[in-house]
Structure formats: structure tokens, C-alpha cells
Amino acid sequence: MESATPVIVAIDGPAGTGKSSTSKAVAAQLGLSYLDTGAQYRAITWWMVSNGIDIDDASSIAAAAGKPEIVSGTDPEGPTITVDGVDVAGPIRTQEVSSKVSAVSAVPEVRARITELQRSIAASAEKGIVVEGRDIGTTVLPDADLKIFLTASPEARAARRSGELKGSDVHSTREALIKRDAADSSRKTSPLAKADDAVEVDTTELTLAQVIECVVTLVEEKRAGK
């Protein structure tokens, strides 16, 4: 069956572009596995905070990077994430974790550990997988069958993100997103960047349904040509 051709799809882009919603929906629609790599970085950050690791000390973070056991469920209908057997899907979304994840993610030992984990998950996805993050097409899965880079204006992203984070105001959310972009784009190890062979999709003026439809079409075209 042609539709059963396994395909590895890398979806990158900054926060608030609709990566997670799009990736989950596309994976569910096409019968693929799904991996939220940002959740893994949030999970290791949550573990560092919970265990009293000094987030301002890169060497302390590096020394602890191999300790937590992070397990990601890849069902797009109900993705799960645990650290040392504890469900952390809720705790990793707190503002405290959000404010510290860039610092933890910038440590090379953390990136090496999480990248290895991501590659093993992608390699074991029998039907194919949609992997979303910031460095998937450039660093984690440079040989992905299809690379997509989602973008949107800071204003559109802030409006979406503040809608997700109930009670947050758009202006402060926009400032936080721009700060996060700068941190992610300028870090030495695996910065946020668009792969040369990625298809760019600007989601500023699109509804979520339109973005999903666009990406599904790209994946189906890629499968048909494989």
C-alpha cells in the first residue's frame, strides 16, 4: 500500500507558530507517530529545577544531563511524557520551566543527550513520524524525508500563545517570545534555524485547519514521489 510508506517529517519553527497543534493533527490524520521535542527539553529542565541544579551554572547542568530517564509516548492522539516514571505533562508547562528552558537547552551535553533520544525514537517509528522542534531539520534528522519550517509574525504568535496561557497579556507574551527567539537562534549548539531544503510555511494569515491541510498535502506529495 502506497499510503503505508514510512515517512519522516521534520517540522521546525519558533514558539507560537502552531507547530504542536499542526504536527499532532497531521500525524493523527496520516497514521504517523508524533514527537514533541520541546517537551523533552522542558522535561529535563523540570528535572533540573526539581532537583536543585543551579540553572545559571552550565557545568552543573552538564554533569546532571545523563541522570533523568525521559520517556516520550508518540501517539498523536495522546502524547505522554514521563521523567523517572513520573507524568510531567502538566508541570513542564509552568512559567518557571518556560523561563529556564532556553538556558538548559543551550548546554551542549543536554542537547547531545536529548538529540540521541530523539533519533532513536524516530528510527523506531515503523510507520513514520512527525517530529517537531527547533533544530530537527538542521541537526537532529538532517536526512528527514520532508522538512517544514513554520513562521508567523511576532504579533500573531503572541496572540496565539497568550490565548494558550490563560491570563497572560499579549504584550508581555510577545516580549518573552522575541527574547526566546534570540536565545534559541544565537546559541552555539544547534541553534533555531531553517534548513536549506525546508519548505517555509508562513502561518500568520492562516487558520490552524489551513496549516494542517497545507502540511498534509506536502507530506502526501512527498510520499507519492518516494
GUKOLVEX-666782 format. One line per 5 residues: number of its first residue (from 1); their letters; for each residue y, x, z of N, C-alpha, C. Coordinates in Angstrom, 3 decimals, m for minus. Layout:
N
NUM = a = Y,X,Z,Y,X,Z,Y,X,Z ~ ...
//
This chain:
226
1 = mesat = m1.196,0.836,0.000,0.000,0.000,0.000,1.247,0.872,0.000 ~ 2.151,0.571,m0.916,3.356,1.387,m1.011,4.205,1.285,0.247 ~ 4.263,0.077,0.835,5.121,m0.128,1.995,4.639,0.673,3.202 ~ 3.399,1.159,3.137,2.850,1.896,4.273,3.158,3.396,4.207 ~ 3.851,3.837,3.136,4.184,5.251,3.024,5.007,5.685,4.231
6 = pviva = 4.506,6.641,5.031,5.299,7.062,6.179,6.600,7.710,5.735 ~ 7.664,7.422,6.426,8.966,7.975,6.051,9.706,8.351,7.336 ~ 10.307,9.537,7.324,11.093,9.978,8.480,12.572,9.839,8.133 ~ 13.259,9.008,8.916,14.665,8.706,8.668,15.505,9.263,9.814 ~ 16.493,10.089,9.475,17.406,10.650,10.475,18.738,9.929,10.369
11 = idgpa = 19.184,9.335,11.482,20.481,8.657,11.492,21.377,9.328,12.524 ~ 22.442,9.965,12.032,23.368,10.682,12.903,24.740,10.019,12.881 ~ 25.569,10.472,13.807,26.938,9.971,13.849,27.444,9.932,15.271 ~ 28.766,9.821,15.432,29.341,9.781,16.772,29.074,8.453,17.471 ~ 29.414,8.376,18.750,29.190,7.158,19.533,30.029,6.004,18.997
16 = gtgks = 29.472,4.809,19.079,30.227,3.618,18.702,30.195,3.269,17.230 ~ 29.350,3.954,16.458,29.258,3.644,15.026,28.173,2.620,14.733 ~ 27.423,2.230,15.759,26.349,1.257,15.562,25.000,1.892,15.346 ~ 24.879,3.177,15.702,23.621,3.907,15.465,22.409,3.240,16.099 ~ 22.506,2.949,17.395,21.338,2.418,18.115,20.921,1.052,17.591
21 = stska = 21.891,0.136,17.485,21.581,m1.218,17.017,20.996,m1.180,15.611 ~ 21.607,m0.368,14.754,21.139,m0.253,13.372,19.747,0.357,13.315 ~ 19.559,1.466,14.011,18.281,2.185,13.965,17.127,1.326,14.469 ~ 17.358,0.637,15.599,16.315,m0.229,16.156,15.947,m1.345,15.188 ~ 16.972,m1.986,14.615,16.724,m3.110,13.714,16.015,m2.669,12.432
26 = vaaql = 16.429,m1.529,11.894,15.805,m1.009,10.666,14.342,m0.655,10.930 ~ 14.088,0.017,12.048,12.712,0.396,12.404,11.838,m0.844,12.581 ~ 12.371,m1.856,13.271,11.604,m3.087,13.501,11.307,m3.799,12.182 ~ 12.309,m3.853,11.330,12.163,m4.560,10.049,11.146,m3.880,9.131 ~ 11.085,m2.561,9.198,10.235,m1.799,8.277,8.924,m1.326,8.914
31 = glsyl = 8.695,m1.714,10.165,7.441,m1.336,10.822,7.348,0.131,11.180 ~ 8.489,0.726,11.491,8.527,2.152,11.836,8.711,2.325,13.338 ~ 8.377,3.512,13.830,8.688,3.853,15.214,10.186,4.127,15.319 ~ 10.678,4.232,16.553,12.114,4.425,16.771,12.326,5.390,17.933 ~ 13.267,6.305,17.773,13.574,7.238,18.859,15.072,7.364,19.041
36 = dtgaq = 15.528,7.060,20.260,16.920,7.233,20.645,17.034,8.587,21.339 ~ 17.498,9.599,20.603,17.547,10.947,21.185,18.646,11.074,22.225 ~ 19.699,10.261,22.080,20.768,10.294,23.067,20.256,9.908,24.440 ~ 19.305,8.961,24.465,18.728,8.524,25.745,18.003,9.688,26.424 ~ 17.413,10.583,25.623,16.715,11.728,26.204,17.699,12.694,26.860
41 = yrait = 18.837,12.905,26.211,19.856,13.765,26.809,20.463,13.104,28.044 ~ 20.611,11.793,27.984,21.093,11.070,29.169,20.067,11.170,30.300 ~ 18.783,11.109,29.950,17.723,11.161,30.958,17.704,12.511,31.676 ~ 17.835,13.582,30.926,17.814,14.902,31.568,19.093,15.103,32.389 ~ 20.209,14.514,31.911,21.465,14.569,32.674,21.325,13.799,33.988
46 = wwmvs = 20.735,12.598,33.893,20.498,11.779,35.095,19.655,12.565,36.105 ~ 18.615,13.254,35.608,17.742,14.029,36.492,18.535,15.151,37.165 ~ 19.367,15.834,36.388,20.177,16.934,36.948,21.092,16.412,38.063 ~ 21.774,15.300,37.782,22.687,14.711,38.775,21.905,14.281,40.021 ~ 20.772,13.615,39.798,19.963,13.096,40.911,19.381,14.206,41.781
51 = ngidi = 19.182,15.367,41.172,18.583,16.482,41.910,19.605,17.519,42.380 ~ 20.880,17.149,42.291,21.920,18.011,42.848,22.180,19.285,42.081 ~ 21.805,19.312,40.798,22.086,20.502,39.978,23.588,20.532,39.666 ~ 24.198,21.699,39.777,25.634,21.840,39.510,25.883,21.743,37.999 ~ 26.500,20.633,37.590,26.716,20.383,36.157,27.723,21.366,35.557
56 = ddass = 28.530,21.993,36.415,29.519,22.951,35.918,28.949,24.359,35.763 ~ 27.674,24.515,36.141,27.049,25.838,36.083,25.911,25.825,35.050 ~ 26.205,26.361,33.867,25.232,26.326,32.767,23.920,27.025,33.134 ~ 24.001,28.087,33.936,22.769,28.813,34.279,21.864,27.971,35.180 ~ 22.465,27.161,36.055,21.664,26.265,36.907,20.982,25.188,36.068
61 = iaaaa = 21.730,24.667,35.104,21.173,23.651,34.200,20.033,24.263,33.391 ~ 20.265,25.465,32.864,19.254,26.148,32.051,17.969,26.387,32.849 ~ 18.135,26.786,34.098,16.974,27.100,34.937,16.129,25.856,35.227 ~ 16.782,24.689,35.236,16.077,23.443,35.591,15.612,22.654,34.366 ~ 15.997,23.108,33.174,15.772,22.309,31.958,14.311,21.929,31.715
66 = gkpei = 13.391,22.792,32.145,11.978,22.528,31.891,11.295,21.677,32.945 ~ 11.997,21.310,33.998,11.347,20.633,35.133,11.041,19.148,34.937 ~ 12.006,18.326,34.505,11.704,16.892,34.412,10.740,16.567,33.279 ~ 9.856,15.606,33.531,8.964,15.134,32.464,9.585,13.871,31.872 ~ 9.993,13.967,30.616,10.665,12.860,29.944,9.719,12.246,28.926
71 = vsgtd = 9.503,10.931,29.038,8.610,10.233,28.108,9.375,9.090,27.443 ~ 9.423,9.132,26.109,10.134,8.099,25.346,9.143,7.174,24.659 ~ 9.275,5.866,24.918,8.493,4.879,24.179,9.171,4.636,22.846 ~ 8.399,4.467,21.768,9.004,4.409,20.428,8.880,3.040,19.756 ~ 8.637,1.994,20.542,8.597,0.644,19.988,10.028,0.135,19.841
76 = pegpt = 10.489,m0.123,18.599,11.884,m0.537,18.420,12.211,m1.872,19.100 ~ 11.188,m2.690,19.313,11.424,m3.991,19.965,11.681,m3.829,21.459 ~ 11.224,m2.717,22.015,11.417,m2.487,23.454,11.272,m1.034,23.796 ~ 12.220,m0.195,23.330,12.120,1.239,23.608,12.242,1.511,25.110 ~ 11.429,2.420,25.597,11.439,2.742,27.022,11.732,4.217,27.219
81 = itvdg = 12.180,4.567,28.405,12.326,5.982,28.739,12.097,6.165,30.231 ~ 11.233,7.140,30.546,10.947,7.435,31.945,11.160,8.927,32.219 ~ 11.525,9.220,33.453,11.636,10.609,33.913,10.743,10.739,35.140 ~ 9.754,11.621,35.031,8.776,11.796,36.119,8.176,10.455,36.550 ~ 7.926,9.615,35.551,7.285,8.331,35.815,8.217,7.213,36.252
86 = vdvag = 9.506,7.516,36.410,10.482,6.508,36.848,11.220,5.932,35.636 ~ 11.302,4.592,35.565,12.036,3.930,34.486,13.533,4.179,34.687 ~ 14.158,4.861,33.728,15.579,5.190,33.876,16.454,4.532,32.807 ~ 15.914,3.535,32.117,16.662,2.894,31.025,18.027,2.382,31.492 ~ 18.095,1.874,32.724,19.363,1.394,33.263,20.237,2.506,33.810
91 = pirtq = 19.704,3.312,34.724,20.512,4.368,35.362,21.155,5.361,34.402 ~ 20.533,5.619,33.242,21.110,6.621,32.329,22.356,6.109,31.608 ~ 22.652,4.815,31.725,23.821,4.251,31.032,25.059,4.167,31.919 ~ 24.996,4.719,33.116,26.146,4.654,34.012,27.274,5.558,33.521 ~ 28.484,5.261,34.000,29.641,6.060,33.612,29.490,7.497,34.089
96 = evssk = 28.853,7.688,35.248,28.666,9.053,35.779,27.848,9.902,34.815 ~ 26.757,9.328,34.316,25.927,10.057,33.352,26.695,10.259,32.045 ~ 27.386,9.206,31.575,28.147,9.302,30.325,29.169,10.425,30.365 ~ 29.796,10.619,31.536,30.852,11.630,31.647,30.296,13.056,31.722 ~ 28.991,13.182,31.987,28.416,14.521,32.177,27.433,14.939,31.080
101 = vsavs = 27.064,13.988,30.217,26.002,14.289,29.257,26.402,15.360,28.241 ~ 27.682,15.414,27.858,28.100,16.443,26.892,27.926,17.850,27.460 ~ 28.281,18.013,28.730,28.167,19.341,29.372,26.707,19.781,29.451 ~ 25.832,18.848,29.839,24.406,19.183,29.944,23.819,19.438,28.556 ~ 24.202,18.601,27.598,23.663,18.715,26.235,24.063,20.012,25.548
106 = avpev = 25.169,20.596,25.984,25.665,21.817,25.339,24.865,23.056,25.726 ~ 24.063,22.957,26.776,23.302,24.125,27.246,22.113,24.376,26.304 ~ 22.031,25.566,25.691,21.001,25.831,24.686,19.569,25.557,25.156 ~ 19.284,25.888,26.422,17.918,25.669,26.937,17.573,24.178,26.980 ~ 18.575,23.351,27.264,18.365,21.895,27.267,18.093,21.413,25.843
111 = rarit = 18.893,21.899,24.904,18.712,21.466,23.507,17.351,21.908,22.967 ~ 16.953,23.128,23.317,15.653,23.625,22.846,14.524,22.755,23.393 ~ 14.614,22.422,24.670,13.582,21.603,25.315,13.504,20.209,24.679 ~ 14.663,19.560,24.521,14.690,18.187,24.001,14.362,18.165,22.504 ~ 14.825,19.169,21.772,14.520,19.242,20.332,13.015,19.345,20.104
116 = elqrs = 12.353,20.160,20.890,10.892,20.311,20.793,10.200,18.964,21.048 ~ 10.688,18.256,22.052,10.145,16.942,22.391,10.341,15.963,21.228 ~ 11.532,15.974,20.652,11.843,15.077,19.531,10.964,15.368,18.310 ~ 10.781,16.633,18.022,9.961,16.993,16.854,8.506,16.561,17.037 ~ 7.999,16.699,18.256,6.601,16.314,18.489,6.433,14.802,18.365
121 = iaasa = 7.435,14.036,18.820,7.371,12.574,18.698,7.416,12.170,17.225 ~ 8.310,12.779,16.464,8.425,12.454,15.036,7.139,12.806,14.281 ~ 6.556,13.951,14.635,5.343,14.402,13.946,4.155,13.489,14.215 ~ 4.159,12.820,15.370,3.015,11.983,15.727,3.204,10.515,15.356 ~ 4.313,10.191,14.706,4.568,8.795,14.299,3.837,8.512,12.986
126 = ekgiv = 2.696,7.852,13.085,1.820,7.685,11.918,2.454,6.888,10.780 ~ 3.218,5.871,11.105,3.802,5.028,10.058,5.200,5.473,9.653 ~ 5.684,6.523,10.315,7.057,6.949,10.069,7.940,6.562,11.233 ~ 9.167,7.054,11.224,10.042,6.862,12.383,11.507,6.915,11.972 ~ 12.317,6.150,12.697,13.771,6.261,12.581,14.242,7.001,13.832
131 = vegrd = 14.859,8.165,13.634,15.332,8.977,14.757,16.852,9.012,14.708 ~ 17.494,8.575,15.795,18.959,8.562,15.803,19.521,9.526,16.812 ~ 20.644,10.159,16.444,21.260,11.119,17.350,22.514,11.718,16.763 ~ 22.719,12.992,17.046,23.918,13.677,16.567,23.592,14.922,15.745 ~ 22.376,15.433,15.885,22.024,16.666,15.161,20.634,16.543,14.534
136 = igttv = 20.224,15.311,14.221,18.855,15.109,13.727,18.702,15.667,12.315 ~ 19.600,15.284,11.419,19.501,15.748,10.033,19.801,17.221,9.861 ~ 20.613,17.780,10.763,21.009,19.186,10.625,20.072,20.145,11.353 ~ 19.593,19.751,12.537,18.844,20.682,13.389,17.432,20.229,13.726 ~ 17.303,18.987,14.213,16.002,18.541,14.727,14.998,18.319,13.603
141 = lpdad = 15.399,17.553,12.590,14.491,17.229,11.478,15.183,17.518,10.145 ~ 15.433,18.797,9.852,16.145,19.133,8.613,15.384,18.743,7.353 ~ 14.060,18.494,7.492,13.259,18.083,6.332,13.009,16.579,6.306 ~ 13.809,15.804,7.052,13.652,14.345,7.059,13.719,13.804,5.627 ~ 12.953,12.740,5.375,12.922,12.155,4.025,14.276,11.568,3.638
146 = lkifl = 14.965,10.999,4.618,16.267,10.382,4.359,17.190,10.673,5.538 ~ 18.406,11.118,5.222,19.398,11.395,6.263,20.611,10.494,6.040 ~ 21.012,9.825,7.094,22.160,8.924,7.017,23.152,9.322,8.101 ~ 24.429,9.361,7.725,25.470,9.692,8.702,26.408,8.497,8.799 ~ 26.395,7.829,9.955,27.255,6.663,10.167,28.607,7.112,10.717
151 = taspe = 29.672,6.564,10.174,31.015,6.848,10.685,31.743,5.523,10.896 ~ 32.859,5.581,11.600,33.754,4.437,11.764,35.042,4.976,12.369 ~ 36.129,4.234,12.214,37.402,4.664,12.798,37.299,4.673,14.326 ~ 38.065,5.549,14.990,38.040,5.566,16.454,38.358,4.195,17.059 ~ 39.260,3.453,16.408,39.642,2.139,16.914,38.463,1.176,16.878
156 = araar = 37.748,1.157,15.753,36.599,0.257,15.618,35.502,0.639,16.608 ~ 35.295,1.934,16.760,34.255,2.396,17.676,34.603,2.048,19.124 ~ 35.879,2.211,19.480,36.307,1.896,20.847,36.149,0.405,21.137 ~ 36.499,m0.426,20.163,36.377,m1.874,20.350,34.919,m2.254,20.577 ~ 34.008,m1.647,19.802,32.581,m1.935,19.957,32.074,m1.436,21.302
161 = rsgel = 32.438,m0.206,21.632,31.924,0.394,22.848,32.456,m0.323,24.093 ~ 33.734,m0.719,24.078,34.280,m1.422,25.240,33.676,m2.815,25.350 ~ 33.224,m3.346,24.211,32.504,m4.616,24.247,31.157,m4.456,24.928 ~ 30.533,m3.293,24.698,29.238,m2.988,25.325,29.429,m2.701,26.815 ~ 30.483,m1.950,27.127,30.740,m1.578,28.518,31.684,m2.618,29.114
166 = kgsdv = 31.119,m3.664,29.630,31.911,m4.792,30.136,32.980,m4.323,31.118 ~ 34.197,m4.798,30.881,35.267,m4.496,31.828,36.044,m3.227,31.514 ~ 35.612,m2.474,30.495,36.359,m1.257,30.176,37.442,m1.598,29.157 ~ 38.582,m0.909,29.230,39.642,m1.246,28.285,39.537,m0.352,27.053 ~ 39.988,m0.906,25.930,39.794,m0.250,24.632,40.492,1.105,24.573
171 = hstre = 41.703,1.194,25.143,42.457,2.451,25.040,41.731,3.605,25.731 ~ 41.293,3.374,26.972,40.617,4.466,27.700,39.270,4.782,27.060 ~ 38.617,3.748,26.502,37.347,3.979,25.804,37.567,4.836,24.566 ~ 38.655,4.548,23.831,38.981,5.325,22.631,39.238,6.788,22.996 ~ 40.011,7.006,24.075,40.296,8.381,24.521,39.003,9.109,24.894
176 = alikr = 38.095,8.394,25.586,36.824,9.000,26.004,35.963,9.344,24.794 ~ 35.971,8.473,23.786,35.182,8.727,22.574,35.710,9.947,21.822 ~ 37.016,10.038,21.706,37.614,11.169,20.988,37.304,12.483,21.722 ~ 37.358,12.428,23.058,37.027,13.607,23.870,35.566,13.989,23.674 ~ 34.688,12.981,23.657,33.252,13.225,23.461,32.997,13.813,22.071
181 = daads = 33.671,13.259,21.053,33.535,13.788,19.687,33.876,15.271,19.645 ~ 34.997,15.609,20.276,35.460,17.002,20.268,34.445,17.912,20.940 ~ 33.904,17.454,22.073,32.913,18.256,22.797,31.641,18.427,21.971 ~ 31.186,17.330,21.365,29.934,17.380,20.611,30.078,18.170,19.308 ~ 31.260,18.083,18.690,31.464,18.748,17.401,31.731,20.238,17.542
186 = srkts = 32.219,20.649,18.721,32.618,22.047,18.887,31.603,22.887,19.655 ~ 30.548,22.251,20.178,29.592,23.053,20.957,28.883,24.045,20.025 ~ 28.506,25.182,20.584,27.919,26.248,19.768,26.519,25.894,19.268 ~ 25.739,25.208,20.110,24.359,24.904,19.747,24.250,23.493,19.171 ~ 23.780,23.401,17.936,23.527,22.108,17.287,24.681,21.122,17.434
191 = plaka = 25.853,21.462,16.893,26.979,20.531,17.022,26.758,19.250,16.216 ~ 27.519,18.210,16.578,27.534,16.980,15.795,28.103,17.324,14.430 ~ 27.316,17.118,13.382,27.773,17.441,12.028,26.967,16.639,11.018 ~ 27.592,16.402,9.880,26.906,15.683,8.812,26.112,16.679,7.969 ~ 24.835,16.402,7.756,24.014,17.271,6.902,24.531,17.191,5.464
196 = ddave = 24.402,18.298,4.731,24.898,18.336,3.351,24.264,17.261,2.472 ~ 22.999,16.936,2.768,22.289,15.971,1.918,22.199,14.579,2.561 ~ 23.092,14.311,3.513,23.082,12.995,4.164,23.921,11.989,3.380 ~ 23.523,10.738,3.441,24.293,9.647,2.846,25.252,9.137,3.914 ~ 26.546,9.165,3.630,27.521,8.695,4.620,27.774,7.203,4.464
201 = vdtte = 27.725,6.480,5.580,27.984,5.040,5.576,29.105,4.765,6.571 ~ 30.261,4.331,6.074,31.387,4.000,6.942,31.233,2.549,7.397 ~ 31.057,2.365,8.701,30.769,1.034,9.242,32.014,0.295,9.748 ~ 33.197,0.906,9.554,34.430,0.336,10.116,34.603,m1.138,9.758 ~ 34.450,m1.454,8.468,34.709,m2.819,7.987,33.434,m3.645,7.835
206 = ltlaq = 32.302,m3.095,8.246,31.031,m3.801,8.045,30.547,m4.483,9.316 ~ 29.879,m5.615,9.140,29.206,m6.236,10.280,27.915,m5.468,10.526 ~ 27.330,m5.657,11.701,26.066,m4.986,12.009,25.001,m5.373,10.989 ~ 24.957,m6.644,10.637,23.956,m7.110,9.659,24.115,m6.395,8.315 ~ 25.362,m6.150,7.918,25.609,m5.456,6.642,25.175,m3.989,6.717
211 = viecv = 25.419,m3.368,7.851,24.999,m1.965,8.027,23.475,m1.871,7.975 ~ 22.805,m2.783,8.681,21.342,m2.796,8.697,20.798,m2.984,7.282 ~ 21.377,m3.933,6.560,20.927,m4.210,5.191,21.103,m2.986,4.296 ~ 22.230,m2.314,4.459,22.519,m1.107,3.683,21.481,m0.016,3.950 ~ 21.172,0.211,5.223,20.229,1.270,5.587,18.804,0.910,5.171
216 = vtlve = 18.418,m0.349,5.347,17.077,m0.788,4.912,16.911,m0.535,3.416 ~ 17.952,m0.865,2.657,17.908,m0.649,1.207,17.726,0.832,0.878 ~ 18.473,1.701,1.585,18.353,3.146,1.358,16.931,3.637,1.661 ~ 16.347,3.138,2.758,15.000,3.552,3.137,13.981,3.063,2.100 ~ 14.136,1.808,1.666,13.184,1.264,0.681,13.281,1.998,m0.650
221 = ekrag = 14.498,2.372,m1.043,14.671,3.138,m2.274,14.000,4.505,m2.141 ~ 14.141,5.113,m0.984,13.539,6.426,m0.748,12.019,6.319,m0.786 ~ 11.482,5.281,m0.143,10.025,5.071,m0.145,9.509,4.851,m1.558 ~ 10.216,4.070,m2.330,9.765,3.760,m3.688,9.741,5.014,m4.560 ~ 10.646,5.941,m4.240,10.736,7.169,m5.040,9.852,8.277,m4.564
226 = k = 9.198,8.074,m3.407,8.370,9.153,m2.841,7.076,9.352,m3.623
//
